[in-house]
C-alpha cells in the first residue's frame, strides 16, 4: 500500500511540476519573442528566425527559475491535496505531513539532478547556438564581447568599419593566437594575425604580426604592431562572460581548459557552486511550500497562500541576487554568496517542519 501511495504522490507532483513549467515556458516565449522581434524589426528577415532564437533562449531562463517553479508547483499541489481531502485519506494510512513533504522533497532533489545532468547540456548547446546566430545580426550593436569554449570573441564598430576579433585564449592581460577581421559596409578588407597582443591599454601592442590586404592581395610581416581598439583587459574582464554556454559536466571535466581560455577561477567556482546547490535548493523549496500550505485544512485561506507564495518568491529572488552581489564585490566569499540563501531557507525550514508535523 505504501508503494501505491508514494507512486500516487510522486506522479501527481511531477504532473503539477511540468504543468507549471509549461506555463512559465509559454510566458517566457511570449515575452522573449517580443524582445527578439523588436531586435530584428529593422532587418528584412522572416519571422521564423526570432521564433527559433526565442525557443533557443527560453530553456536557459527556465533552468534559472527552476527553484521558484518547484516552489509554485509544490504550493499548487499541496493546495490540491488539502482541498480535495486527499491529505486526510493519506493520513489514515499512517502518513504524517512531514513524511508527505519529505517524499516530494526527495523527488524534487532527483529532478534537480536530472536537470543538472540531462537538461543542462542541452540548454548550454541552445545558448551557444543563440549567441552564435544572434551575433551575425548585431551590426547595430557597438560592441560585443563573449568568452566561451571557442575562445574570445570581440566585435567593434568604428564609423563604417567593423572589426571582428578572435583569440584562442585570454591570459591575464594578453590575448594569444589573435585573428582580426576588418570589414567595410560590404567586404572584408584586412585580416591581421598575431601570436600575442598585450591589451592593458590602447593601442594594443601586438607581436609577430601578419597583415593581409584582401583588396590588394598583398601581405606584410611586422615584428611589432599597434592596433587601435575600444577595449582593454580591464574592460573585457568586467564585461559579461556567458558561462551558460558551458554545461555542468563541461565545467567539471574541462575546468583547466576553461581557465586557460580566460575564465577566472572565481567565476568558474561560482558557477560550479550554483549548479551543485540546485538539487538541495529544490529540496528546500518543497519543504518551504509545505510549511505555508500543508499545516492547515482551511479552504478559505487560498488567497492568503497565493499572496504568501508570491511574496516569498520575490523575497528569495532578491535576497539571492543581493547575496551574489556581495560575493562579486568580495564582501563575502563567492561560494558563501551562492550558499547563503540556501542556508537561510534551510534554517527556516528546519524550524517550520516542527510546525507542519504537529498538524
Helices and strands as residue ranges (DSSP letters): H 2-39, H 47-64, H 66-83, H 86-92, H 97-114, I 115-119, H 120-135, E 143-148, E 151-158, E 161-171, E 174-183, E 188-198, E 204-213, E 218-227, H 233-238, G 243-245, H 248-253, H 255-261, H 265-293, G 299-301, H 302-328, H 334-358
